[in-house]
Amino acid sequence: MITLSEINSLLSNPDPLFLENLAQRSAQLTRQYFGRTIALYAPVYISNFCSSYCTYCGFHSHNKIKRFKLTANEMDQEMQHLAKQGIENILILTGESYNVTPLSYLKEAVEVAKNYFPSISLEVHPMEAAEYKKLFETGVDGITVYQETYDRKRYSEVHIAGIKADYDFRYGTPQRAAQGGIRSISIGILLGLAENLAQDLLALYEHLRFMEKNYPGVEYSVSFPRLREIKGKVFSRCDVDDMTFVKIICLTRTLFPRVGINLSTREEAHLRDHILELGITKMSAGSNTSVGGYTLKETEDQDPQFDVSDHRSIADVIKLLKSKNFDPVFTDWRRI
Ligand code: SF4
């Protein structure tokens, strides 16, 4: 395993030739293990109710925003809209409210999603292994859960209240999801939260190694969302510039050649296009981060969880991938 000082020296190395070599190695490994495939998915937000207070997120329980929770019919409308554009892999998101969006509600959403998508992932509140088992049996194959930061002190500064304030419960979530039979698990850190980026990366890599060793049957991916501004809130970020972002992607690829690396529409279109060659294996497209944001007029006046930076449609992203000689993959999973 890489050491902390090696990560630090890599992140601080200004030599363009060094970065070029790292990028080439990362691109080569990605082609070796993934060919020229890029998996596409789209998020669908079905609720913004949240009982946790994370200072960096617009959905937090103390923020006076309009709250929405979709009915099964509204979910159907949103999902149908995405399915018509070719999406087969959906990521269903909620805030983290155990009361407003309990397991029964999530199962209802999965039942709707099954009408349209062979691959269904959830990014919702952490649960127990038995609940993940129920979700898997209902039709969920993927869980996304980010630790956000592995720095316990920083974690408790920004996660003030609610279940998310429990660092250890969150840390154990990928493990419980794997025990529940979930086939694909995505973990990550929110870049911009921790002051010591190298330390956070090392902890993420250790978490991933632990999961790979103990749950080898699971397919893993990692994400590095960068912190964005939220409306009406000034939050002191530890900004991660584009060069550092690229280094993180390439370093991760060289350490974990078989692990998926996701890229969201938080990133600008030009950066997404350039970084595609280097290590990315999965990206969101045509994203809307508001509840009911694709089709529902009634929910128009709301604050999204974060602002999307790449506004291109799903069709445009598919066109772009093909123009760069990539094979867009809509799903690599069918339940039999
Ligand atoms: S990050 Fe998640 S848990 Fe925290 S406030 Fe936002 S939606 Fe709620």
Residues whose N, C-alpha, C, O or C-beta is under 5 A from the ligand:
A	BS01	SF4	C50 S52 Y53 C54 C57 F59 H60 T94 G95 E96 K164
